Amino acid sequence: MPDKCEAFKKIFETNWTFIKGFEGCNHVELLQDENNSSIFFTYSLWLSEEHLNKYRDSELFSKVWGATKVLFNDKPQAWTVKEICFD
């Protein structure tokens, strides 16, 4: 399992600049659970859902997803959320 984690981190590190540079991406980062080092989260901010969907339909996403999904121990989860502001 540690080999899979290192492989996942390397794939993300290699592609981080390309993902961040994708049209409409304002921010992207990789987070790791403090109590279970085999659990990762990616957090990204997009200008719009349309921009996110263009990324999801891109060759870049296909390449990154194809390389990472084989490393997962469980079914991945994804959420699209919105910020709730109180100002």
C-alpha positions as CSV (number, residue, x, y, z in Angstrom):
1,M,0.0,0.0,0.0
2,P,2.8,2.6,0.7
3,D,4.0,2.0,-2.9
4,K,0.5,2.9,-4.2
5,C,0.5,6.1,-2.1
6,E,3.9,7.2,-3.3
7,A,2.8,6.4,-6.9
8,F,-0.4,8.5,-6.5
9,K,1.5,11.4,-5.0
10,K,4.1,11.3,-7.8
11,I,1.3,11.3,-10.5
12,F,-0.3,14.3,-8.8
13,E,3.0,16.1,-8.5
14,T,3.9,15.5,-12.1
15,N,0.5,16.8,-13.4
16,W,-0.3,19.5,-10.8
17,T,1.0,22.3,-12.9
18,F,-1.0,21.2,-15.9
19,I,-4.2,20.8,-13.9
20,K,-3.6,24.2,-12.3
21,G,-3.0,25.7,-15.7
22,F,-6.1,24.3,-17.2
23,E,-8.5,27.0,-18.3
24,G,-10.9,27.9,-15.5
25,C,-8.9,26.3,-12.7
26,N,-8.2,28.8,-9.9
27,H,-6.7,26.4,-7.4
28,V,-5.8,22.7,-6.9
29,E,-4.1,20.9,-4.1
30,L,-3.6,17.4,-2.7
31,L,-4.6,16.7,0.9
32,Q,-3.7,13.6,2.9
33,D,-5.7,12.3,5.9
34,E,-3.6,12.7,9.1
35,N,-4.8,9.5,10.7
36,N,-4.8,7.2,7.6
37,S,-2.0,8.0,5.2
38,S,-3.7,6.0,2.4
39,I,-6.6,8.4,2.1
40,F,-6.2,11.4,-0.2
41,F,-8.4,14.3,-1.2
42,T,-7.9,16.7,-4.1
43,Y,-9.4,20.1,-3.6
44,S,-9.9,22.4,-6.6
45,L,-11.6,25.7,-7.3
46,W,-13.1,26.3,-10.8
47,L,-14.5,29.4,-12.4
48,S,-17.7,27.4,-13.2
49,E,-19.1,23.9,-13.5
50,E,-18.7,24.3,-17.3
51,H,-14.9,24.8,-16.8
52,L,-14.8,21.7,-14.5
53,N,-16.7,19.7,-17.1
54,K,-14.3,20.7,-19.8
55,Y,-11.5,19.5,-17.7
56,R,-13.3,16.2,-17.0
57,D,-13.7,15.7,-20.7
58,S,-10.1,16.5,-21.5
59,E,-7.2,14.3,-22.5
60,L,-5.3,15.5,-19.4
61,F,-8.0,14.3,-17.1
62,S,-8.3,11.0,-19.0
63,K,-4.5,10.5,-18.6
64,V,-4.4,11.4,-14.9
65,W,-7.5,9.4,-14.1
66,G,-6.4,6.4,-16.0
67,A,-3.1,6.3,-14.1
68,T,-4.6,6.9,-10.6
69,K,-7.8,4.9,-10.5
70,V,-5.9,1.6,-10.7
71,L,-4.2,2.6,-7.4
72,F,-7.4,3.0,-5.4
73,N,-8.4,0.5,-2.8
74,D,-12.1,1.6,-2.8
75,K,-14.5,3.4,-5.0
76,P,-13.5,7.0,-5.3
77,Q,-15.9,9.7,-4.3
78,A,-16.3,13.2,-5.7
79,W,-18.4,16.2,-4.7
80,T,-19.2,19.5,-6.3
81,V,-20.0,22.0,-3.6
82,K,-20.7,25.7,-3.3
83,E,-19.4,28.2,-0.7
84,I,-21.9,29.7,1.7
85,C,-21.0,33.2,2.6
86,F,-22.2,35.1,5.7
87,D,-21.0,38.6,5.0
